[in-house]
């Protein structure tokens, strides 16, 4: 079988045609194989080895072990137990001291006053007491180590709570909190909540789902802790 060959067919043009030069180029054109470009930059199977290549760090996320979960739960229970103890001490000691005041200076309870832990001691605030009444009551409150320790702990606990719930990742310390918890007012609010909760229970009041009143606890200490932790206070945080 003869091989089939192709002979270029000249393109007829006149001698004086303007296209003469172009026709010669076309008639003499050779068909050559296209060059293959090995461009490693566009290859999907090529890995760049440049010294400027970015390093990718892969973090392996591991699930907490049963032991770690147990330890975290125990820590949480320990915190809740400590919170309960100090909140209960704050309520019981305040009630005990005011009962003594009622016997020793009954007229004093008819006056306006509150108190707070300033970090070093308990101080009387928002009062209309005489200087003598002020000194008497301040000494009476600070004589209770339980009350001083409990109110100091709740300052620290409030700072921790505000740090955990901060949307701006602000870190609060006890110094940002001291003097801001008005103890007597908080306890009175807690007692009112407890009375309301008991009334709701006794009267079988039907509450709608998510009614805030259903959150009230009969125990005063729990309400105190809830009120303290949810106190809306503006802080000048020292970060």
Wavefront OBJ file of the C-alpha trace (Angstrom):
o trace
v 0.000 0.000 0.000
v 1.423 3.343 -1.079
v 1.858 6.017 1.500
v -0.389 8.957 0.977
v 1.520 12.187 0.579
v 0.149 15.628 0.339
v 1.517 18.285 -1.947
v 1.058 21.891 -0.977
v -1.275 23.618 -3.420
v -0.083 27.114 -4.280
v -2.518 29.907 -3.902
v -2.838 31.705 -7.260
v -2.143 35.373 -7.096
v -1.214 37.985 -9.637
v 2.368 39.164 -9.871
v 1.465 42.644 -8.850
v -1.096 41.543 -6.227
v -0.706 43.150 -2.818
v -1.233 39.704 -1.303
v 1.768 38.186 -3.082
v 4.081 38.321 -0.122
v 1.449 36.844 2.180
v 0.741 34.009 -0.297
v 4.402 33.042 -0.398
v 4.479 32.795 3.363
v 1.435 30.549 3.408
v 2.738 28.297 0.579
v 6.078 27.832 2.328
v 4.585 27.279 5.775
v 5.655 24.093 7.556
v 3.495 22.348 10.087
v 5.541 21.558 13.176
v 4.545 19.630 16.291
v 3.335 21.880 19.101
v 5.726 22.330 21.970
v 4.862 20.798 25.299
v 5.325 23.164 28.207
v 6.033 21.584 31.550
v 4.686 24.284 33.838
v 4.897 23.059 37.366
v 3.019 26.099 38.559
v -0.225 24.977 36.925
v 0.076 21.259 37.558
v -2.371 19.879 40.073
v -0.038 16.964 40.803
v 2.991 19.072 41.632
v 3.846 20.153 45.175
v 5.624 23.465 45.518
v 8.988 23.248 47.236
v 9.715 26.949 47.479
v 11.515 28.091 50.598
v 8.789 30.745 50.977
v 5.997 28.172 51.141
v 3.615 28.775 54.042
v 3.631 26.210 56.822
v 0.268 24.707 57.718
v -0.203 23.575 61.315
v -2.772 20.884 61.915
v -4.213 20.698 65.414
v -5.523 17.381 66.535
v -8.669 17.811 68.611
v -9.099 15.041 71.103
v -12.208 14.286 73.094
v -11.885 14.601 76.869
v -11.363 11.333 78.639
v -13.771 9.963 81.207
v -11.256 10.844 83.910
v -11.042 14.469 82.712
v -14.838 14.783 82.616
v -15.098 13.353 86.114
v -12.459 15.755 87.399
v -14.258 18.720 85.820
v -17.554 17.636 87.356
v -15.985 17.274 90.786
v -14.490 20.758 90.488
v -17.894 22.164 89.576
v -19.543 20.428 92.518
v -16.847 21.730 94.840
v -17.450 25.304 93.649
v -21.207 24.962 94.104
v -20.720 23.532 97.581
v -18.450 26.430 98.514
v -20.913 28.951 97.078
v -23.748 27.442 99.104
v -21.720 27.493 102.304
v -20.688 31.143 102.076
v -24.067 32.372 100.865
v -25.706 30.510 103.748
v -23.185 31.959 106.216
v -23.864 35.472 104.943
v -27.608 35.078 105.449
v -27.495 33.350 108.809
v -24.868 35.669 110.318
v -26.685 38.788 109.129
v -29.946 37.541 110.604
v -28.228 36.647 113.895
v -26.496 40.023 114.235
v -29.612 42.027 113.401
v -31.546 40.015 115.973
v -28.974 41.065 118.587
v -29.216 44.675 117.414
v -32.989 44.499 117.799
v -32.511 43.624 121.469
v -29.675 46.056 122.194
v -30.710 49.065 120.110
v -34.173 48.403 118.646
v -34.578 51.931 117.272
v -31.559 51.434 115.031
v -33.430 48.935 112.840
v -35.978 51.611 111.992
v -33.247 53.642 110.323
v -31.843 53.331 106.840
v -28.580 51.434 106.395
v -26.881 48.718 104.390
v -23.390 47.226 104.428
v -20.800 45.807 102.062
v -17.369 44.177 102.071
v -14.742 46.670 100.916
v -11.953 44.100 100.698
v -10.445 44.899 104.083
v -13.554 45.038 106.256
v -17.298 45.447 106.321
v -18.444 49.043 106.016
v -21.837 50.686 106.533
v -23.302 52.354 103.418
v -26.479 54.210 102.387
v -27.295 55.102 105.979
v -28.773 57.864 108.097
v -27.173 56.687 111.341
v -25.531 58.857 113.923
v -21.782 58.503 114.343
v -22.303 56.463 117.510
v -24.813 54.141 115.820
v -22.510 53.812 112.805
v -19.519 52.771 114.940
v -21.632 50.369 116.993
v -23.089 48.596 113.971
v -19.795 48.464 112.066
v -18.015 46.888 115.027
v -20.861 44.419 115.455
v -20.694 43.257 111.829
v -16.899 43.018 111.678
v -16.824 40.981 114.893
v -18.231 38.058 112.879
v -15.380 36.322 111.074
v -17.956 34.204 109.257
v -19.705 37.255 107.849
v -16.460 38.944 106.797
v -15.204 35.769 105.114
v -18.540 35.037 103.423
v -18.967 38.515 101.952
v -15.342 38.511 100.792
v -15.861 35.169 99.047
v -18.998 36.419 97.289
v -17.033 39.399 95.955
v -14.517 36.975 94.456
v -17.278 34.719 93.153
v -19.080 37.630 91.520
v -15.862 38.651 89.754
v -15.458 35.078 88.479
v -19.071 34.977 87.289
v -18.762 38.299 85.452
v -15.535 37.150 83.795
v -17.148 33.952 82.531
v -20.188 35.757 81.135
v -18.319 38.721 79.656
v -18.967 39.116 75.915
v -15.793 41.154 75.511
v -13.579 38.581 77.286
v -12.937 41.088 80.061
v -11.155 39.748 83.120
v -12.638 40.974 86.406
v -10.880 40.736 89.745
v -12.138 41.055 93.295
v -10.868 44.640 93.332
v -13.405 45.478 90.614
v -16.230 44.131 92.742
v -15.544 45.094 96.350
v -18.039 47.517 97.809
v -20.623 46.872 95.089
v -22.652 44.101 96.748
v -25.180 45.641 99.131
v -25.645 42.708 101.451
v -28.798 43.656 103.330
v -30.614 44.617 100.131
v -29.642 41.327 98.480
v -30.870 39.299 101.464
v -34.171 41.185 101.555
v -34.674 40.495 97.839
v -33.942 36.818 98.449
v -36.467 36.652 101.289
v -39.137 38.240 99.093
v -38.441 35.697 96.362
v -38.708 32.871 98.846
v -42.007 34.175 100.172
v -43.299 34.508 96.602
v -42.210 30.972 95.752
v -43.966 29.593 98.831
v -47.127 31.548 97.994
v -47.123 30.194 94.451
v -46.731 26.652 95.754
v -49.432 26.945 98.415
v -51.959 28.606 96.128
v -51.233 26.242 93.246
v -50.766 29.151 90.895
v -50.542 27.954 87.295
v -47.491 29.455 85.651
v -46.693 29.695 81.981
v -43.617 27.905 80.630
v -40.390 29.724 81.440
v -42.118 31.899 84.042
v -39.292 33.465 86.040
v -41.163 32.851 89.272
v -40.730 29.108 88.839
v -36.993 29.690 89.266
v -37.425 30.972 92.816
v -36.033 28.619 95.398
v -37.477 28.198 98.862
v -33.950 28.378 100.297
v -32.919 31.958 100.947
v -29.233 31.250 100.432
v -29.781 30.071 96.867
v -31.698 33.219 96.008
v -28.948 35.325 97.550
v -26.351 33.661 95.378
v -28.564 34.013 92.303
v -29.142 37.701 92.978
v -25.463 38.386 93.623
v -24.309 36.604 90.461
v -26.906 38.307 88.294
v -26.418 41.758 89.737
v -26.231 44.291 86.930
v -23.200 46.363 87.841
v -20.993 48.563 85.720
v -17.383 47.693 86.331
v -14.192 49.568 85.674
v -12.229 46.400 85.160
v -8.509 46.307 85.915
v -7.213 43.944 83.258
l 1 2 3 4 5 6 7 8 9 10 11 12 13 14 15 16 17 18 19 20 21 22 23 24 25 26 27 28 29 30 31 32 33 34 35 36 37 38 39 40 41 42 43 44 45 46 47 48 49 50 51 52 53 54 55 56 57 58 59 60 61 62 63 64 65 66 67 68 69 70 71 72 73 74 75 76 77 78 79 80 81 82 83 84 85 86 87 88 89 90 91 92 93 94 95 96 97 98 99 100 101 102 103 104 105 106 107 108 109 110 111 112 113 114 115 116 117 118 119 120 121 122 123 124 125 126 127 128 129 130 131 132 133 134 135 136 137 138 139 140 141 142 143 144 145 146 147 148 149 150 151 152 153 154 155 156 157 158 159 160 161 162 163 164 165 166 167 168 169 170 171 172 173 174 175 176 177 178 179 180 181 182 183 184 185 186 187 188 189 190 191 192 193 194 195 196 197 198 199 200 201 202 203 204 205 206 207 208 209 210 211 212 213 214 215 216 217 218 219 220 221 222 223 224 225 226 227 228 229 230 231 232 233 234 235 236 237 238 239
